[in-house]
Amino acid sequence: MWMKRPMQWIFAISVVGIVFSGTLTYREVFAGTAAACPAPGAPGTVFGYPACVYGLLMYAVLAIISGGALWKGRHPQPLASY
């Protein structure tokens, strides 16, 4: 049995995560002035970027993987029964 429903949930949650972390990333990196963005090494940054940037990247990767699985699984092959 192919796990279509859990993959749909993963895709939906990752899209919501992209919207949420994308909003945070925009506010932290692009919306403020250059002085508002924390300096590299400041508390709340990872390698000089706010953590929301890495969250956006992680959710985007999840959306690509789960979307690809849903796209490929439109015509799932049945599992062999033993």
Chimera marker file (.cmm) of the C-alpha trace (Angstrom):
<marker_set name="trace">
<marker id="1" x="0.000" y="0.000" z="0.000" r="1" g="1" b="0" radius="0.5"/>
<marker id="2" x="1.332" y="3.403" z="-0.958" r="1" g="1" b="0" radius="0.5"/>
<marker id="3" x="1.258" y="6.050" z="1.762" r="1" g="1" b="0" radius="0.5"/>
<marker id="4" x="-0.464" y="8.836" z="-0.134" r="1" g="1" b="0" radius="0.5"/>
<marker id="5" x="-2.289" y="10.491" z="2.770" r="1" g="1" b="0" radius="0.5"/>
<marker id="6" x="0.797" y="10.935" z="5.009" r="1" g="1" b="0" radius="0.5"/>
<marker id="7" x="2.729" y="12.336" z="2.056" r="1" g="1" b="0" radius="0.5"/>
<marker id="8" x="-0.067" y="14.842" z="1.429" r="1" g="1" b="0" radius="0.5"/>
<marker id="9" x="0.102" y="15.910" z="5.082" r="1" g="1" b="0" radius="0.5"/>
<marker id="10" x="3.875" y="16.318" z="4.898" r="1" g="1" b="0" radius="0.5"/>
<marker id="11" x="3.511" y="18.430" z="1.761" r="1" g="1" b="0" radius="0.5"/>
<marker id="12" x="0.783" y="20.591" z="3.320" r="1" g="1" b="0" radius="0.5"/>
<marker id="13" x="2.766" y="21.169" z="6.524" r="1" g="1" b="0" radius="0.5"/>
<marker id="14" x="5.880" y="22.032" z="4.537" r="1" g="1" b="0" radius="0.5"/>
<marker id="15" x="3.965" y="24.593" z="2.452" r="1" g="1" b="0" radius="0.5"/>
<marker id="16" x="2.625" y="26.199" z="5.647" r="1" g="1" b="0" radius="0.5"/>
<marker id="17" x="6.189" y="26.168" z="7.010" r="1" g="1" b="0" radius="0.5"/>
<marker id="18" x="7.475" y="27.861" z="3.857" r="1" g="1" b="0" radius="0.5"/>
<marker id="19" x="4.910" y="30.635" z="4.228" r="1" g="1" b="0" radius="0.5"/>
<marker id="20" x="5.653" y="31.096" z="7.938" r="1" g="1" b="0" radius="0.5"/>
<marker id="21" x="9.438" y="30.984" z="7.752" r="1" g="1" b="0" radius="0.5"/>
<marker id="22" x="9.392" y="32.990" z="4.518" r="1" g="1" b="0" radius="0.5"/>
<marker id="23" x="7.512" y="35.756" z="6.303" r="1" g="1" b="0" radius="0.5"/>
<marker id="24" x="9.986" y="35.694" z="9.177" r="1" g="1" b="0" radius="0.5"/>
<marker id="25" x="12.928" y="35.658" z="6.769" r="1" g="1" b="0" radius="0.5"/>
<marker id="26" x="11.560" y="38.633" z="4.877" r="1" g="1" b="0" radius="0.5"/>
<marker id="27" x="11.051" y="40.581" z="8.093" r="1" g="1" b="0" radius="0.5"/>
<marker id="28" x="14.495" y="39.743" z="9.456" r="1" g="1" b="0" radius="0.5"/>
<marker id="29" x="16.607" y="40.067" z="6.323" r="1" g="1" b="0" radius="0.5"/>
<marker id="30" x="14.865" y="42.295" z="3.786" r="1" g="1" b="0" radius="0.5"/>
<marker id="31" x="12.247" y="44.504" z="5.461" r="1" g="1" b="0" radius="0.5"/>
<marker id="32" x="14.421" y="46.258" z="8.011" r="1" g="1" b="0" radius="0.5"/>
<marker id="33" x="17.432" y="48.416" z="7.509" r="1" g="1" b="0" radius="0.5"/>
<marker id="34" x="20.873" y="46.860" z="7.322" r="1" g="1" b="0" radius="0.5"/>
<marker id="35" x="21.479" y="47.810" z="10.954" r="1" g="1" b="0" radius="0.5"/>
<marker id="36" x="18.366" y="45.893" z="12.088" r="1" g="1" b="0" radius="0.5"/>
<marker id="37" x="19.694" y="42.544" z="10.878" r="1" g="1" b="0" radius="0.5"/>
<marker id="38" x="21.914" y="40.948" z="13.538" r="1" g="1" b="0" radius="0.5"/>
<marker id="39" x="25.644" y="40.931" z="12.971" r="1" g="1" b="0" radius="0.5"/>
<marker id="40" x="27.433" y="37.628" z="12.327" r="1" g="1" b="0" radius="0.5"/>
<marker id="41" x="28.055" y="35.841" z="15.592" r="1" g="1" b="0" radius="0.5"/>
<marker id="42" x="25.292" y="37.719" z="17.398" r="1" g="1" b="0" radius="0.5"/>
<marker id="43" x="22.882" y="35.712" z="19.556" r="1" g="1" b="0" radius="0.5"/>
<marker id="44" x="20.122" y="34.181" z="17.468" r="1" g="1" b="0" radius="0.5"/>
<marker id="45" x="22.211" y="33.729" z="14.328" r="1" g="1" b="0" radius="0.5"/>
<marker id="46" x="23.740" y="30.661" z="12.731" r="1" g="1" b="0" radius="0.5"/>
<marker id="47" x="26.753" y="31.418" z="10.519" r="1" g="1" b="0" radius="0.5"/>
<marker id="48" x="25.599" y="35.027" z="10.354" r="1" g="1" b="0" radius="0.5"/>
<marker id="49" x="22.003" y="34.383" z="9.243" r="1" g="1" b="0" radius="0.5"/>
<marker id="50" x="18.844" y="34.224" z="11.357" r="1" g="1" b="0" radius="0.5"/>
<marker id="51" x="17.575" y="30.715" z="12.069" r="1" g="1" b="0" radius="0.5"/>
<marker id="52" x="14.429" y="31.354" z="10.020" r="1" g="1" b="0" radius="0.5"/>
<marker id="53" x="16.548" y="31.305" z="6.840" r="1" g="1" b="0" radius="0.5"/>
<marker id="54" x="17.568" y="27.725" z="7.556" r="1" g="1" b="0" radius="0.5"/>
<marker id="55" x="13.971" y="26.838" z="8.431" r="1" g="1" b="0" radius="0.5"/>
<marker id="56" x="12.883" y="28.188" z="5.055" r="1" g="1" b="0" radius="0.5"/>
<marker id="57" x="15.530" y="26.072" z="3.338" r="1" g="1" b="0" radius="0.5"/>
<marker id="58" x="14.521" y="22.953" z="5.284" r="1" g="1" b="0" radius="0.5"/>
<marker id="59" x="10.804" y="23.384" z="4.528" r="1" g="1" b="0" radius="0.5"/>
<marker id="60" x="11.564" y="24.014" z="0.851" r="1" g="1" b="0" radius="0.5"/>
<marker id="61" x="13.558" y="20.774" z="0.649" r="1" g="1" b="0" radius="0.5"/>
<marker id="62" x="10.699" y="18.875" z="2.337" r="1" g="1" b="0" radius="0.5"/>
<marker id="63" x="8.164" y="20.378" z="-0.061" r="1" g="1" b="0" radius="0.5"/>
<marker id="64" x="10.272" y="19.435" z="-3.081" r="1" g="1" b="0" radius="0.5"/>
<marker id="65" x="10.787" y="15.857" z="-1.898" r="1" g="1" b="0" radius="0.5"/>
<marker id="66" x="7.171" y="15.250" z="-0.850" r="1" g="1" b="0" radius="0.5"/>
<marker id="67" x="5.809" y="17.029" z="-3.941" r="1" g="1" b="0" radius="0.5"/>
<marker id="68" x="8.010" y="14.867" z="-6.129" r="1" g="1" b="0" radius="0.5"/>
<marker id="69" x="6.793" y="11.725" z="-4.372" r="1" g="1" b="0" radius="0.5"/>
<marker id="70" x="3.177" y="12.780" z="-4.845" r="1" g="1" b="0" radius="0.5"/>
<marker id="71" x="3.797" y="13.631" z="-8.484" r="1" g="1" b="0" radius="0.5"/>
<marker id="72" x="5.524" y="10.320" z="-9.158" r="1" g="1" b="0" radius="0.5"/>
<marker id="73" x="2.954" y="8.370" z="-7.166" r="1" g="1" b="0" radius="0.5"/>
<marker id="74" x="-0.046" y="9.476" z="-9.186" r="1" g="1" b="0" radius="0.5"/>
<marker id="75" x="-0.175" y="5.936" z="-10.528" r="1" g="1" b="0" radius="0.5"/>
<marker id="76" x="1.320" y="3.899" z="-7.668" r="1" g="1" b="0" radius="0.5"/>
<marker id="77" x="2.575" y="0.417" z="-8.244" r="1" g="1" b="0" radius="0.5"/>
<marker id="78" x="1.066" y="-2.134" z="-5.859" r="1" g="1" b="0" radius="0.5"/>
<marker id="79" x="3.411" y="-3.748" z="-3.392" r="1" g="1" b="0" radius="0.5"/>
<marker id="80" x="4.170" y="-7.406" z="-3.866" r="1" g="1" b="0" radius="0.5"/>
<marker id="81" x="2.311" y="-9.529" z="-1.360" r="1" g="1" b="0" radius="0.5"/>
<marker id="82" x="4.028" y="-12.481" z="0.171" r="1" g="1" b="0" radius="0.5"/>
<link id1="1" id2="2" r="1" g="1" b="0" radius="0.2"/>
<link id1="2" id2="3" r="1" g="1" b="0" radius="0.2"/>
<link id1="3" id2="4" r="1" g="1" b="0" radius="0.2"/>
<link id1="4" id2="5" r="1" g="1" b="0" radius="0.2"/>
<link id1="5" id2="6" r="1" g="1" b="0" radius="0.2"/>
<link id1="6" id2="7" r="1" g="1" b="0" radius="0.2"/>
<link id1="7" id2="8" r="1" g="1" b="0" radius="0.2"/>
<link id1="8" id2="9" r="1" g="1" b="0" radius="0.2"/>
<link id1="9" id2="10" r="1" g="1" b="0" radius="0.2"/>
<link id1="10" id2="11" r="1" g="1" b="0" radius="0.2"/>
<link id1="11" id2="12" r="1" g="1" b="0" radius="0.2"/>
<link id1="12" id2="13" r="1" g="1" b="0" radius="0.2"/>
<link id1="13" id2="14" r="1" g="1" b="0" radius="0.2"/>
<link id1="14" id2="15" r="1" g="1" b="0" radius="0.2"/>
<link id1="15" id2="16" r="1" g="1" b="0" radius="0.2"/>
<link id1="16" id2="17" r="1" g="1" b="0" radius="0.2"/>
<link id1="17" id2="18" r="1" g="1" b="0" radius="0.2"/>
<link id1="18" id2="19" r="1" g="1" b="0" radius="0.2"/>
<link id1="19" id2="20" r="1" g="1" b="0" radius="0.2"/>
<link id1="20" id2="21" r="1" g="1" b="0" radius="0.2"/>
<link id1="21" id2="22" r="1" g="1" b="0" radius="0.2"/>
<link id1="22" id2="23" r="1" g="1" b="0" radius="0.2"/>
<link id1="23" id2="24" r="1" g="1" b="0" radius="0.2"/>
<link id1="24" id2="25" r="1" g="1" b="0" radius="0.2"/>
<link id1="25" id2="26" r="1" g="1" b="0" radius="0.2"/>
<link id1="26" id2="27" r="1" g="1" b="0" radius="0.2"/>
<link id1="27" id2="28" r="1" g="1" b="0" radius="0.2"/>
<link id1="28" id2="29" r="1" g="1" b="0" radius="0.2"/>
<link id1="29" id2="30" r="1" g="1" b="0" radius="0.2"/>
<link id1="30" id2="31" r="1" g="1" b="0" radius="0.2"/>
<link id1="31" id2="32" r="1" g="1" b="0" radius="0.2"/>
<link id1="32" id2="33" r="1" g="1" b="0" radius="0.2"/>
<link id1="33" id2="34" r="1" g="1" b="0" radius="0.2"/>
<link id1="34" id2="35" r="1" g="1" b="0" radius="0.2"/>
<link id1="35" id2="36" r="1" g="1" b="0" radius="0.2"/>
<link id1="36" id2="37" r="1" g="1" b="0" radius="0.2"/>
<link id1="37" id2="38" r="1" g="1" b="0" radius="0.2"/>
<link id1="38" id2="39" r="1" g="1" b="0" radius="0.2"/>
<link id1="39" id2="40" r="1" g="1" b="0" radius="0.2"/>
<link id1="40" id2="41" r="1" g="1" b="0" radius="0.2"/>
<link id1="41" id2="42" r="1" g="1" b="0" radius="0.2"/>
<link id1="42" id2="43" r="1" g="1" b="0" radius="0.2"/>
<link id1="43" id2="44" r="1" g="1" b="0" radius="0.2"/>
<link id1="44" id2="45" r="1" g="1" b="0" radius="0.2"/>
<link id1="45" id2="46" r="1" g="1" b="0" radius="0.2"/>
<link id1="46" id2="47" r="1" g="1" b="0" radius="0.2"/>
<link id1="47" id2="48" r="1" g="1" b="0" radius="0.2"/>
<link id1="48" id2="49" r="1" g="1" b="0" radius="0.2"/>
<link id1="49" id2="50" r="1" g="1" b="0" radius="0.2"/>
<link id1="50" id2="51" r="1" g="1" b="0" radius="0.2"/>
<link id1="51" id2="52" r="1" g="1" b="0" radius="0.2"/>
<link id1="52" id2="53" r="1" g="1" b="0" radius="0.2"/>
<link id1="53" id2="54" r="1" g="1" b="0" radius="0.2"/>
<link id1="54" id2="55" r="1" g="1" b="0" radius="0.2"/>
<link id1="55" id2="56" r="1" g="1" b="0" radius="0.2"/>
<link id1="56" id2="57" r="1" g="1" b="0" radius="0.2"/>
<link id1="57" id2="58" r="1" g="1" b="0" radius="0.2"/>
<link id1="58" id2="59" r="1" g="1" b="0" radius="0.2"/>
<link id1="59" id2="60" r="1" g="1" b="0" radius="0.2"/>
<link id1="60" id2="61" r="1" g="1" b="0" radius="0.2"/>
<link id1="61" id2="62" r="1" g="1" b="0" radius="0.2"/>
<link id1="62" id2="63" r="1" g="1" b="0" radius="0.2"/>
<link id1="63" id2="64" r="1" g="1" b="0" radius="0.2"/>
<link id1="64" id2="65" r="1" g="1" b="0" radius="0.2"/>
<link id1="65" id2="66" r="1" g="1" b="0" radius="0.2"/>
<link id1="66" id2="67" r="1" g="1" b="0" radius="0.2"/>
<link id1="67" id2="68" r="1" g="1" b="0" radius="0.2"/>
<link id1="68" id2="69" r="1" g="1" b="0" radius="0.2"/>
<link id1="69" id2="70" r="1" g="1" b="0" radius="0.2"/>
<link id1="70" id2="71" r="1" g="1" b="0" radius="0.2"/>
<link id1="71" id2="72" r="1" g="1" b="0" radius="0.2"/>
<link id1="72" id2="73" r="1" g="1" b="0" radius="0.2"/>
<link id1="73" id2="74" r="1" g="1" b="0" radius="0.2"/>
<link id1="74" id2="75" r="1" g="1" b="0" radius="0.2"/>
<link id1="75" id2="76" r="1" g="1" b="0" radius="0.2"/>
<link id1="76" id2="77" r="1" g="1" b="0" radius="0.2"/>
<link id1="77" id2="78" r="1" g="1" b="0" radius="0.2"/>
<link id1="78" id2="79" r="1" g="1" b="0" radius="0.2"/>
<link id1="79" id2="80" r="1" g="1" b="0" radius="0.2"/>
<link id1="80" id2="81" r="1" g="1" b="0" radius="0.2"/>
<link id1="81" id2="82" r="1" g="1" b="0" radius="0.2"/>
</marker_set>
